Amino acid sequence: MARRPRIGNRKTGEGGGYRVFVSHAGDDIWVAEQIAKNIEACGATAFLDRRDIAAGDNFKLRIREEIERCQELLALFTPWSRTRGWVRHEIGMADRDRKRIVCVFYKVTAEDFRLEADGLGPLEDLNFIDINDLDAYFLELTNRARP
C-alpha cells in the first residue's frame, strides 16, 4: 500500500506539548484523520503513521519513537481494525510505558471482543468510548493539553 506524503513541513518529533498517538487500520484513515484534526484543535499534537512517517523511514523505529514521545494513545477500533495486530501491538507498547490509553469504538462493541477466543485480552480495564461520545473526550483532552 502506498503511503501518502507528509502534509506541510511538520515534524512530529520536534517541540514539546501534549502528544496523542492515533492507532488505526489503513482502511480507517479518513476517520482517523478527522479524529486527528479534532485532537489538534484541542491544543495537542496528533501522530498518524500514514501522514507523519515519510517514505523510506524505518517504520517500526518511528512507531516506537512516537509512542515513547506521546502522553496518550487513542486506538480507533472498527470492524477492520479490531483484528489488526499492529493496533494491539501499539496498545501493548503504550501500556508497557504506562501511557493513557483510550479506545474509540466505531461500529464495534466490547462484546464483539469478548466473543473472540482471546476475549478483551490487553484491552481489559481500558477506557472505551463510542465514537458518538467523542465530544466529551475532546473536552477532557483540551484540559489535559493546555497548561
Secondary structure, 3 states (H helix, E strand, C coil): CCCCCCCCCCCCCCCCCCEEEEECCHHHHHHHHHHHHHHHHCCCEEECHHHHCCCCCCHHHHHHHHHHHCCEEEEEECCCCCCCHHHHHHHHHHHHCCCEEEEEECCCCHHHHHCCCCCCHHHCCCEEEEHHHHHHHHHHHHHHHCC
